[in-house]
Amino acid sequence: MTRTDPARLTVRSPADLIAAVPYLLGFHPADSVVVVALQGRRIVFAARADLPGPGDDPLDPAVHLAGVIARQGAESATVLGYGDASGVTPAVDAVRDSLTAAGLAVLDVLRVTGGRYWSYLCDDPACCPPDGTPYDTGTSEVSAAAVFAGQVALPDRAALTAQVAPFGGPARVAMRHAVDRAERKLDALITAAGEADLLGGRALRRAGIDAVRGALRGSRRGERLTDDEVAWLTLLLTHLPVRDHAWERTDGRDRDIALWTDVLRRAERDLIAAPGSLLAFACWRAGQGALAAVALERVLEAHPNYSLGLLLDDLLRRGVPPSQLDGWPANRPPGVLRRRRRRRDP
């Protein structure tokens, strides 16, 4: 799910909307049902779910999507299904019914595949021929405007997932050695802390704050952390006061996203929970819900009970707009989130 980018995309036809969807999501959808929500004539939100598989109840994603869209303050929506009619039709029918039940006007319901689209709400062969209406996103003014505005549409969701995938080969071996060195450094720090500093808590916090500040300063200058710096930072981020210090200083800035993406991709698997969650938070703040979701998938696959990952997972799953929580987490309203294990795909 993603709140739309501030760039204005003028949509005048179904073909324009189809051209806009990949830029609203961040990738070209396939075997998906997508809901585009509007306030008046302005697109405010887009959400996606996989088409239900054989034996799945199409009502499950439909009710979820309708609830998310309704929470955006939307007035109307268009539903698009990507794939064969056998998979798309029951899914979009269920979504349309759920949106209507939630009080939203459904402007159109489209099936998109093979360079053509069909409307479920129009039976006039003059404008909606039985063999579908061809479209070409490559020549669309909407696509050109999105690219000019700096928006990106990756080929598919796998390409999005690759953006947060771990580095392998020599880079992974080098990081293992760096973590070994960082662990020895951490042991020495705790040993030197003294009896008055229980378990080295104060020393860990001081070292963590220094590491976070150093990473953020380097990021502002366009510098990349060394392997030793990444290893040391990720170890210290396992200390919750350090993690929270980094969290309070992370927003939706490009440099925050770049920093935590790099740290997540280089971190050892047992140390990805904090940097992956910080990346997800930065992406959510920037309106990049799809990238936030794939970062959280990595976190929760490796650390299914990580509290910050679960809370952010709930934010995305419920489609909470970032604007509703400005100043968060430093001014986090109590009880604003509910922990949930599973998230629908954006």
C-alpha positions in Angstrom: 0.0 0.0 0.0 1.3 3.5 -0.7 0.1 7.0 -0.3 0.6 8.8 -3.7 3.6 10.9 -4.4 3.2 14.7 -4.4 3.8 14.8 -8.2 0.6 15.5 -10.0 -0.5 12.9 -12.6 -3.4 13.9 -14.8 -5.7 11.0 -15.4 -8.4 11.4 -18.0 -9.2 7.9 -19.1 -8.9 4.2 -18.1 -5.7 4.0 -20.2 -4.2 6.9 -18.2 -5.1 5.3 -14.9 -3.5 2.0 -16.1 -0.3 3.9 -17.0 -0.3 5.6 -13.6 -0.7 2.5 -11.4 2.9 1.2 -11.6 4.1 4.6 -10.5 1.6 4.7 -7.6 2.8 1.3 -6.4 6.4 1.5 -7.4 6.3 -1.5 -9.6 4.2 -3.1 -12.4 1.6 -5.4 -10.9 0.8 -8.9 -12.1 -1.8 -11.4 -10.8 -3.0 -8.6 -8.6 -6.1 -6.6 -7.5 -5.4 -2.9 -7.1 -7.6 -0.2 -5.7 -7.0 3.5 -6.5 -8.7 5.8 -4.1 -9.8 9.4 -4.8 -10.9 12.5 -3.0 -12.8 14.4 -5.5 -10.7 14.1 -8.7 -7.4 13.7 -6.8 -5.8 10.3 -6.4 -4.8 9.9 -2.7 -3.9 6.3 -2.2 -3.3 3.0 -4.0 -3.4 -0.5 -2.5 -2.6 -3.9 -3.9 -3.1 -7.5 -3.0 -2.4 -10.8 -4.7 -5.2 -12.5 -6.5 -6.7 -15.2 -4.4 -5.3 -18.7 -5.2 -7.4 -21.8 -5.8 -9.5 -22.5 -2.7 -8.9 -19.0 -1.2 -11.8 -16.9 -0.2 -11.8 -13.7 -2.4 -13.6 -11.9 0.5 -10.5 -11.9 2.6 -8.4 -9.5 0.6 -11.5 -7.6 -0.5 -12.6 -6.7 3.0 -9.0 -5.8 4.0 -8.6 -3.5 0.9 -11.9 -1.8 1.4 -11.1 -1.1 5.1 -7.7 0.4 4.2 -9.2 2.6 1.5 -12.0 3.8 3.7 -9.5 4.9 6.4 -7.9 7.3 3.8 -10.9 9.5 3.8 -11.5 8.6 0.2 -14.8 9.3 -1.5 -14.5 7.0 -4.5 -12.3 4.3 -6.0 -11.5 2.4 -9.1 -10.7 -1.3 -9.0 -8.2 -2.9 -11.4 -7.6 -6.6 -11.7 -4.4 -7.9 -13.5 -4.5 -11.3 -15.0 -6.9 -13.9 -16.5 -10.6 -13.5 -16.1 -10.9 -16.7 -14.1 -8.8 -15.2 -11.3 -9.6 -11.5 -11.7 -13.4 -11.6 -11.9 -14.2 -13.1 -8.4 -11.6 -10.9 -6.8 -12.7 -7.6 -8.3 -16.4 -8.5 -7.7 -15.6 -9.1 -4.0 -13.6 -5.8 -3.8 -16.4 -3.8 -5.5 -19.0 -5.2 -3.1 -16.8 -4.5 -0.1 -16.1 -0.9 -1.2 -19.8 -0.3 -1.8 -20.6 -1.6 1.7 -18.0 0.7 3.1 -19.8 3.7 1.5 -17.4 4.4 -1.3 -18.5 5.1 -4.9 -17.0 2.7 -7.4 -16.2 4.6 -10.5 -15.0 1.6 -12.6 -13.9 -1.9 -12.4 -11.3 -3.0 -15.0 -9.5 -6.1 -16.0 -6.0 -5.6 -17.4 -3.9 -8.1 -19.3 -2.0 -8.5 -22.6 -2.0 -4.8 -23.5 -5.8 -4.6 -23.3 -8.4 -3.7 -20.7 -12.1 -4.6 -20.1 -14.6 -2.7 -18.0 -17.0 -4.7 -15.8 -19.3 -1.7 -15.6 -19.7 -0.8 -19.2 -21.5 -3.0 -21.8 -21.5 -0.5 -24.6 -19.5 -2.1 -27.5 -18.9 1.3 -28.9 -16.6 2.3 -26.1 -15.9 -1.1 -24.4 -15.5 -3.7 -27.2 -15.9 -7.4 -26.2 -12.3 -8.1 -27.2 -11.0 -5.3 -25.0 -9.5 -1.9 -25.5 -5.8 -1.7 -26.4 -3.5 0.7 -24.5 0.1 1.6 -24.7 1.8 2.9 -21.5 5.0 3.5 -23.4 3.4 6.5 -25.3 1.3 7.7 -22.4 1.6 11.3 -21.2 1.0 10.0 -17.7 4.1 7.8 -17.8 6.2 10.6 -19.2 5.0 13.0 -16.5 5.8 10.4 -13.8 9.3 9.8 -15.1 9.9 13.6 -15.4 8.8 14.0 -11.7 11.3 11.3 -10.7 8.9 8.5 -10.0 10.0 5.0 -10.7 8.1 1.9 -11.7 10.2 -1.3 -11.4 9.4 -4.2 -13.7 7.8 -6.3 -11.0 7.7 -6.9 -7.3 10.7 -9.2 -7.5 12.8 -6.2 -8.6 11.5 -4.3 -5.6 12.5 -7.1 -3.3 16.0 -7.2 -4.8 16.5 -3.6 -3.5 16.7 -4.9 0.0 18.2 -8.4 -0.6 21.4 -9.2 1.2 24.8 -8.9 -0.6 26.5 -12.2 -1.2 30.0 -13.4 -2.2 33.1 -11.7 -0.9 31.0 -8.8 0.5 29.2 -11.3 2.8 32.5 -13.0 3.9 34.0 -9.6 4.7 31.0 -8.7 6.8 31.3 -11.9 8.8 34.9 -11.0 9.7 33.9 -7.4 10.5 31.2 -8.7 12.9 33.7 -11.0 14.6 35.9 -7.9 15.2 32.9 -5.9 16.4 31.9 -8.6 18.9 35.4 -8.6 20.4 35.2 -4.8 20.6 31.8 -5.0 22.3 33.1 -7.5 24.8 36.0 -5.2 25.7 33.6 -2.2 26.0 31.4 -4.1 28.5 34.4 -5.4 30.5 35.9 -2.0 30.8 32.6 -0.4 31.9 33.1 -1.2 35.6 30.8 -2.5 38.3 28.9 0.7 38.6 27.6 0.4 35.0 25.3 -2.6 35.2 26.0 -4.9 32.2 27.7 -1.9 30.5 24.4 -0.3 29.8 25.6 3.3 29.9 28.7 2.6 28.0 26.7 0.8 25.3 24.3 3.7 25.0 27.1 6.2 24.7 28.9 4.1 22.0 25.6 3.5 20.2 24.7 7.2 20.1 28.2 8.0 18.8 27.8 5.3 16.1 24.4 6.5 15.0 25.4 10.1 14.9 28.5 9.2 12.9 26.4 7.2 10.4 23.9 10.0 10.0 26.7 12.6 9.5 28.4 10.4 6.9 25.1 9.9 5.2 24.6 13.7 4.9 28.0 13.9 3.3 27.2 11.1 0.9 29.7 8.8 2.5 29.3 5.0 2.8 30.0 3.2 6.0 32.9 0.8 6.1 32.3 -2.9 6.9 33.6 -2.3 10.5 31.3 0.6 11.0 28.3 -1.4 9.7 29.2 -4.3 12.0 29.7 -2.1 15.0 26.5 -0.1 14.4 24.3 -3.2 13.9 25.6 -4.8 17.1 24.9 -1.6 19.1 21.4 -1.3 17.5 20.4 -4.5 19.3 20.5 -2.4 22.5 17.0 -0.9 22.5 18.0 2.6 23.8 20.4 2.8 20.8 17.7 1.6 18.4 15.2 4.1 19.7 17.8 6.9 19.4 18.3 6.0 15.8 14.5 5.7 15.3 13.8 9.2 16.7 16.3 10.6 14.2 15.0 8.7 11.2 12.5 10.4 8.9 11.5 10.0 5.2 14.5 11.7 3.8 16.3 10.2 0.9 19.6 10.0 2.9 17.8 8.0 5.6 16.4 5.5 3.1 19.8 5.2 1.4 21.6 4.7 4.8 19.3 2.0 6.2 19.0 0.2 2.9 22.8 -0.1 2.7 23.0 -1.2 6.3 20.2 -3.8 5.9 21.7 -5.3 2.8 25.1 -5.7 4.4 24.1 -6.7 8.0 24.3 -10.3 9.1 21.0 -12.1 9.2 20.8 -12.1 13.0 21.4 -8.4 13.1 18.9 -7.1 10.5 15.9 -6.5 12.7 16.7 -2.9 13.7 18.1 -1.6 10.4 15.3 -3.3 8.5 12.7 -1.7 10.7 14.3 1.7 10.5 14.3 1.4 6.7 10.7 0.5 6.8 9.9 3.5 9.0 11.8 5.9 6.7 10.0 4.5 3.6 6.6 4.7 5.2 7.3 8.3 6.2 8.3 9.0 2.5 5.1 7.4 1.2 7.1 4.4 -0.2 4.8 1.7 1.3 5.8 -1.0 -1.1 9.5 -0.7 -0.3 8.7 -0.6 3.4 6.7 -3.8 3.1 9.5 -5.8 1.5 12.0 -4.5 4.1 9.6 -5.7 6.8 9.2 -9.1 5.1 13.0 -9.6 5.5 12.8 -8.5 9.2 9.8 -10.7 10.2 11.0 -13.7 8.3 14.2 -13.7 10.3 12.8 -12.2 13.6 9.0 -12.9 13.7 8.5 -11.5 17.2 10.5 -8.2 16.8 8.2 -5.6 18.3 9.1 -2.6 16.2 8.7 -4.7 13.0 5.3 -5.9 14.2 4.2 -2.4 15.0 5.3 -1.0 11.6 3.7 -4.1 9.9 0.5 -3.0 11.5 0.9 0.6 10.3 1.2 -0.6 6.7 -1.5 -3.3 6.9 -4.0 -0.7 8.2 -2.9 1.9 5.7 -2.2 4.6 8.4 -1.2 7.8 6.5 2.2 9.2 7.7 0.6 12.6 8.2 -1.5 11.3 11.0 1.6 10.6 13.1 3.8 13.7 12.5 6.4 13.9 15.2 6.3 10.2 15.8 8.0 8.2 17.5 9.2 11.0 19.8 5.6 12.1 20.4 4.0 8.7 19.9 0.4 8.7 21.0 -0.3 5.8 23.5 -2.2 2.9 22.1 -2.1 4.1 18.5 -0.9 0.8 17.2 -2.1 -2.8 17.7 0.3 -5.6 17.2 -0.6 -7.9 14.4 1.3 -10.9 13.0 0.3 -10.9 9.4 0.2 -8.1 6.8 -1.5 -8.0 3.4 0.9 -7.3 0.6 1.0 -3.7 -0.7 
